[in-house]
Amino acid sequence: MAMDASTRTVALYQHNEALRKHVTKVIKTQKISEYYLHTISAESCPSELAANENAFRPLKNHPDFKHSPEEMDGHVVITAETVFYAQGGGQPYDLGVMRTLDSDNAAAFDVLAVSNGPNGQILHFGRFQPESTKIFGEGESVEQVIDGKALFGVYPGFNPGKMSQAMAFYFCFAFKKYADSGICAGARRDLNSRIHTGGHIVGLAVRHLAQSIPGIVELKAQHYPDAAFVEFKGVIDGKHKAAIEDQANRFVQRALPVKVYWWNKQEMEEKCAVVPENVVVIDGELLRAVDIEGAGAYPCGGTHVPDTSLVGKVVLRNISRRRGVSKISYSISEANGEEAPRLSTAVDSKS
């Protein structure tokens, strides 16, 4: 069904990745079960049905949502703009909170999953906190927060700004009921951004070594903390593992600026290291690209760190090969050599 363009959600993180707090208007608040039944209707054509079903994928096996969408409790909130990254492009969704601005009629909504929905809208799945006196109304102003300062009121004297990233994750893990509050939301975004930039670095390191590893083309990537990889068409022998890791960390040590551009089809084809087949570039439209200056650019809608030194050390776990496709699994480590926290244990720990 056609929808006015003004109801599309503006993904603010694609224009300002540092933005962690923003006031916006609510377009819709609805129970997840009701929204699902309305969205997955008999009137949908097969392609629309598949796309709409895909919007609920982040809820599959989600520890906070035990039932199928048509039986699920909780709400979906759609806003005019959002700072919360919607799962896609191989990167996990953001967590955080939305709050009303009216303290006399307060409501707070824990954002537990985010996805791209129909008609260009971004869906925030979650639950209203028990102390909320209502749910969000259409047109109401709410503040979105994925910043560590969200915990200032929880523990008097607690200053998350003085915590290392590792300490922040340990705090979240120890106090599970606050695992989706600001300090964890901010640490999660930081980690996802570091790993995403790390994936670009791995791909560009392989490309940089083209003379010794010829005929290799990037196919796809995933940037999850516990399952990050880059896949290539062509065979990459295990003997190249050390050289690729070394080149990747040379890019890290150079602190190369990471810049976002919006390019047309011709610019994308000329300036990007590769434009994957699944990336559709329409004539006359601009597509987002992320350029690691001095290394190379890719079409990308994900979040990244400002320069490569913030990634940490890139560690190549394994190079596997199957049917002419090579898969490089990687992770990142902290400056002290410790491996960055994994999504399945620390980031997603919940009561």
C-alpha positions as CSV (number, residue, x, y, z in Angstrom):
1,M,0.0,0.0,0.0
2,A,1.3,3.5,-0.9
3,M,2.5,5.6,2.0
4,D,3.3,9.3,2.2
5,A,7.1,9.9,1.9
6,S,7.1,11.9,5.2
7,T,6.4,8.7,7.1
8,R,9.7,7.1,6.1
9,T,12.2,6.9,8.9
10,V,15.4,8.9,8.4
11,A,18.4,6.8,9.5
12,L,20.4,9.6,11.2
13,Y,23.3,7.2,11.8
14,Q,24.0,7.2,8.1
15,H,24.7,10.9,8.2
16,N,26.2,11.3,11.6
17,E,27.6,8.2,13.2
18,A,28.6,10.0,16.4
19,L,25.0,11.0,17.2
20,R,23.8,9.0,20.2
21,K,21.0,11.2,21.4
22,H,18.1,12.8,19.5
23,V,14.6,14.1,19.9
24,T,12.1,13.0,17.3
25,K,8.4,12.5,16.7
26,V,6.5,9.2,17.0
27,I,4.8,7.9,13.9
28,K,3.2,4.8,15.4
29,T,3.2,2.7,18.5
30,Q,1.5,-0.7,18.3
31,K,1.7,-4.1,19.9
32,I,4.1,-6.4,18.0
33,S,1.4,-9.1,17.6
34,E,-1.1,-6.6,16.0
35,Y,1.6,-5.0,13.8
36,Y,2.7,-8.4,12.6
37,L,-0.8,-9.6,11.7
38,H,-1.5,-6.3,9.9
39,T,1.8,-6.4,8.0
40,I,1.7,-10.1,7.0
41,S,-1.7,-9.9,5.3
42,A,-3.3,-12.1,2.7
43,E,-3.3,-9.0,0.4
44,S,0.5,-9.0,0.2
45,C,2.1,-10.3,-3.0
46,P,4.8,-13.0,-2.5
47,S,7.7,-10.5,-2.8
48,E,6.2,-8.1,-0.3
49,L,5.3,-10.9,2.0
50,A,9.0,-12.1,2.0
51,A,10.2,-8.6,2.6
52,N,7.8,-8.0,5.4
53,E,8.6,-11.3,7.1
54,N,12.3,-10.3,6.9
55,A,11.5,-7.3,9.1
56,F,10.9,-9.7,12.0
57,R,14.1,-11.7,11.7
58,P,15.9,-9.9,14.6
59,L,13.2,-11.4,16.9
60,K,13.9,-14.9,15.9
61,N,15.6,-16.7,18.9
62,H,15.7,-13.3,20.7
63,P,16.0,-14.0,24.4
64,D,13.4,-11.3,25.3
65,F,10.8,-12.5,22.9
66,K,9.9,-16.2,23.4
67,H,6.9,-16.6,21.1
68,S,6.2,-16.2,17.4
69,P,5.4,-12.6,16.3
70,E,1.7,-13.2,16.1
71,E,1.7,-14.1,19.8
72,M,4.5,-11.8,21.0
73,D,4.1,-9.3,23.7
74,G,5.9,-6.0,23.6
75,H,5.5,-3.1,21.2
76,V,6.9,-1.8,18.0
77,V,7.6,2.0,17.8
78,I,8.2,3.8,14.5
79,T,9.7,7.3,14.6
80,A,10.4,10.1,12.0
81,E,14.1,9.7,12.6
82,T,16.3,7.3,14.5
83,V,19.8,7.1,15.9
84,F,19.4,3.3,16.4
85,Y,21.1,1.2,13.8
86,A,18.7,-1.3,12.1
87,Q,20.1,-4.8,11.6
88,G,21.5,-5.3,8.1
89,G,24.6,-5.2,6.0
90,G,26.2,-7.8,8.3
91,Q,26.0,-5.6,11.4
92,P,23.8,-6.2,14.5
93,Y,21.2,-3.7,15.6
94,D,21.6,-1.1,18.3
95,L,20.1,-1.1,21.8
96,G,19.0,1.8,23.9
97,V,16.0,3.6,25.3
98,M,13.4,6.2,24.2
99,R,11.7,8.5,26.7
100,T,9.0,11.1,26.7
101,L,9.9,14.7,27.4
102,D,7.0,15.3,29.7
103,S,8.1,14.2,33.2
104,D,4.5,14.5,34.5
105,N,3.2,12.0,32.0
106,A,6.4,9.9,31.6
107,A,7.0,6.8,29.5
108,A,10.3,5.0,28.8
109,F,10.7,2.3,26.1
110,D,13.6,-0.2,26.1
111,V,14.7,-0.7,22.5
112,L,15.6,-4.5,22.3
113,A,15.8,-4.9,18.5
114,V,15.8,-2.7,15.4
115,S,15.0,-3.7,11.8
116,N,14.2,-2.2,8.4
117,G,10.4,-2.5,7.9
118,P,8.0,-1.9,5.0
119,N,7.8,1.4,3.1
120,G,11.2,2.7,4.4
121,Q,10.2,2.7,8.0
122,I,12.6,1.5,10.8
123,L,11.0,-0.7,13.4
124,H,12.1,-0.4,17.1
125,F,11.0,-3.6,19.0
126,G,10.9,-3.6,22.8
127,R,8.9,-3.0,25.9
128,F,7.8,0.0,28.0
129,Q,9.4,0.1,31.4
130,P,7.1,-0.9,34.3
131,E,7.0,2.6,35.8
132,S,5.7,4.1,32.5
133,T,2.3,5.7,32.9
134,K,1.3,5.3,29.2
135,I,2.6,4.3,25.8
136,F,3.8,6.8,23.2
137,G,1.2,8.7,21.3
138,E,1.3,9.5,17.6
139,G,3.1,12.8,17.0
140,E,4.6,12.8,20.5
141,S,8.2,14.0,21.0
142,V,10.6,11.4,22.4
143,E,14.3,11.4,23.2
144,Q,16.3,8.5,21.8
145,V,19.4,7.6,23.8
146,I,22.3,5.1,23.1
147,D,24.8,7.0,25.2
148,G,26.6,5.8,28.4
149,K,25.3,8.7,30.3
150,A,22.0,6.9,30.5
151,L,23.2,5.2,33.7
152,F,24.0,8.3,35.7
153,G,20.8,8.1,37.7
154,V,21.2,4.3,38.4
155,Y,24.2,4.4,40.7
156,P,25.0,7.7,42.5
157,G,28.6,8.8,41.7
158,F,28.9,6.2,38.9
159,N,30.7,7.8,35.9
160,P,30.7,5.6,32.8
161,G,32.9,8.1,31.0
162,K,35.8,6.9,33.1
163,M,35.3,3.2,32.4
164,S,37.3,1.3,29.8
165,Q,35.3,-0.6,27.2
166,A,36.2,-3.9,28.8
167,M,35.0,-2.6,32.2
168,A,31.7,-1.5,30.7
169,F,31.1,-4.9,29.4
170,Y,32.0,-6.6,32.7
171,F,29.6,-4.2,34.4
172,C,26.8,-5.1,32.0
173,F,27.5,-8.8,32.5
174,A,27.5,-8.6,36.3
175,F,24.3,-6.5,36.5
176,K,22.2,-8.2,33.9
177,K,19.1,-6.3,34.5
178,Y,20.8,-3.2,33.1
179,A,22.2,-4.9,30.1
180,D,20.1,-2.9,27.7
181,S,20.7,0.4,29.3
182,G,22.9,3.2,28.1
183,I,26.4,2.1,29.0
184,C,25.9,-1.3,27.3
185,A,24.1,0.3,24.3
186,G,27.0,2.7,23.8
187,A,29.7,0.0,24.2
188,R,27.8,-2.3,21.9
189,R,27.6,0.4,19.1
190,D,31.3,1.1,19.6
191,L,32.2,-2.6,19.3
192,N,30.0,-3.1,16.3
193,S,31.6,-0.1,14.6
194,R,35.1,-1.3,15.3
195,I,34.4,-4.7,13.9
196,H,32.7,-3.4,10.8
197,T,35.6,-1.1,10.0
198,G,37.8,-4.1,10.7
199,G,36.0,-6.1,8.1
200,H,36.6,-3.4,5.5
201,I,40.3,-3.5,6.5
202,V,40.5,-7.2,6.0
203,G,39.0,-7.0,2.5
204,L,41.3,-4.1,1.6
205,A,44.4,-5.9,2.9
206,V,43.6,-8.9,0.6
207,R,43.2,-6.4,-2.3
208,H,46.5,-4.7,-1.4
209,L,48.2,-8.1,-1.7
210,A,46.8,-8.7,-5.2
211,Q,50.2,-9.5,-6.7
212,S,50.6,-12.5,-4.4
213,I,46.9,-13.4,-4.2
214,P,45.5,-12.7,-7.7
215,G,42.0,-13.1,-9.0
216,I,40.2,-12.5,-5.7
217,V,36.9,-10.6,-5.5
218,E,35.0,-9.8,-2.3
219,L,31.5,-11.4,-2.2
220,K,30.0,-10.6,1.2
221,A,30.8,-10.0,4.8
222,Q,29.4,-10.3,8.4
223,H,30.5,-8.1,11.2
224,Y,29.1,-9.9,14.3
225,P,31.4,-10.0,17.4
226,D,31.2,-13.8,17.6
227,A,31.1,-14.6,13.9
228,A,32.9,-11.9,11.8
229,F,34.1,-12.9,8.4
230,V,34.7,-11.7,4.8
231,E,34.1,-14.0,1.9
232,F,35.9,-13.9,-1.4
233,K,35.5,-15.5,-4.9
234,G,38.7,-17.4,-5.5
235,V,41.1,-19.5,-3.5
236,I,43.2,-17.9,-0.7
237,D,45.8,-20.3,0.6
238,G,46.4,-20.5,4.3
239,K,50.0,-19.6,3.8
240,H,48.8,-16.0,3.2
241,K,47.2,-15.6,6.6
242,A,50.2,-13.9,8.3
243,A,50.7,-11.5,5.4
244,I,47.0,-10.5,5.3
245,E,46.9,-9.9,9.1
246,D,50.1,-7.9,8.9
247,Q,48.8,-5.7,6.1
248,A,45.5,-5.2,8.0
249,N,47.3,-4.0,11.1
250,R,49.5,-1.7,9.0
251,F,46.3,0.0,8.0
252,V,45.3,0.2,11.6
253,Q,48.6,1.6,12.8
254,R,48.5,4.4,10.1
255,A,45.3,5.8,11.7
256,L,43.7,6.3,8.3
257,P,40.6,8.6,8.3
258,V,37.3,6.8,7.7
259,K,35.0,9.0,5.7
260,V,31.4,8.7,4.5
261,Y,30.4,9.8,1.0
262,W,27.2,9.8,-1.1
263,W,28.1,8.8,-4.7
264,N,26.1,8.3,-7.9
265,K,26.4,5.1,-9.9
266,Q,29.4,6.2,-12.0
267,E,31.3,7.5,-8.9
268,M,30.5,4.3,-7.0
269,E,31.9,2.1,-9.9
270,E,35.0,4.3,-10.3
271,K,35.9,4.9,-6.6
272,C,34.9,1.7,-4.8
273,A,37.2,-1.3,-4.5
274,V,34.3,-3.4,-5.6
275,V,30.5,-3.1,-5.9
276,P,28.9,-6.4,-4.9
277,E,26.3,-7.9,-7.2
278,N,23.6,-7.6,-4.5
279,V,24.1,-3.8,-4.2
280,V,21.7,-2.1,-6.6
281,V,22.9,1.4,-7.8
282,I,20.1,3.2,-9.7
283,D,20.9,5.9,-12.2
284,G,20.3,9.3,-10.7
285,E,20.3,8.2,-7.1
286,L,23.1,8.5,-4.5
287,L,24.4,5.6,-2.5
288,R,26.3,5.7,0.7
289,A,30.0,4.7,0.6
290,V,32.6,4.4,3.3
291,D,36.1,5.3,2.3
292,I,39.2,4.3,4.3
293,E,41.4,7.0,2.9
294,G,44.6,5.6,1.4
295,A,43.2,2.0,1.4
296,G,39.9,2.0,-0.5
297,A,36.1,2.4,-0.4
298,Y,33.1,0.1,-0.3
299,P,29.3,0.7,-0.7
300,C,28.2,0.5,3.0
301,G,25.3,1.6,5.2
302,G,26.9,0.5,8.5
303,T,28.6,2.4,11.3
304,H,32.3,2.9,11.6
305,V,35.0,4.4,13.7
306,P,36.5,7.8,12.7
307,D,40.0,6.4,12.0
308,T,41.5,2.9,11.7
309,S,43.6,3.2,14.9
310,L,40.4,2.9,16.9
311,V,39.7,-0.6,15.6
312,G,42.3,-2.3,17.7
313,K,44.4,-5.2,16.5
314,V,42.9,-7.2,13.7
315,V,43.3,-11.0,14.3
316,L,42.7,-13.5,11.5
317,R,41.2,-16.6,13.1
318,N,41.0,-18.9,10.1
319,I,41.0,-19.1,6.3
320,S,38.6,-21.8,5.0
321,R,37.9,-22.7,1.4
322,R,34.9,-24.4,-0.2
323,R,33.8,-24.7,-3.9
324,G,36.0,-21.8,-5.1
325,V,35.0,-19.5,-2.2
326,S,37.5,-18.4,0.5
327,K,36.2,-17.3,3.9
328,I,38.5,-15.3,6.3
329,S,37.2,-15.3,9.8
330,Y,38.5,-12.5,11.9
331,S,38.2,-10.7,15.3
332,I,39.6,-7.6,16.9
333,S,41.5,-7.3,20.2
334,E,42.0,-4.5,22.7
335,A,45.3,-2.6,22.9
336,N,46.4,-4.9,25.7
337,G,45.9,-7.9,23.5
338,E,42.7,-9.2,25.1
339,E,40.0,-10.2,22.7
340,A,37.1,-7.9,22.5
341,P,33.9,-9.1,24.2
342,R,31.6,-11.4,22.2
343,L,28.0,-10.6,21.4
344,S,26.6,-13.9,22.6
345,T,28.1,-13.7,26.1
346,A,28.5,-10.1,27.1
347,V,26.6,-7.8,24.8
348,D,23.3,-9.7,24.8
349,S,23.3,-10.8,28.4
350,K,19.8,-10.2,29.9
351,S,17.8,-11.1,33.0
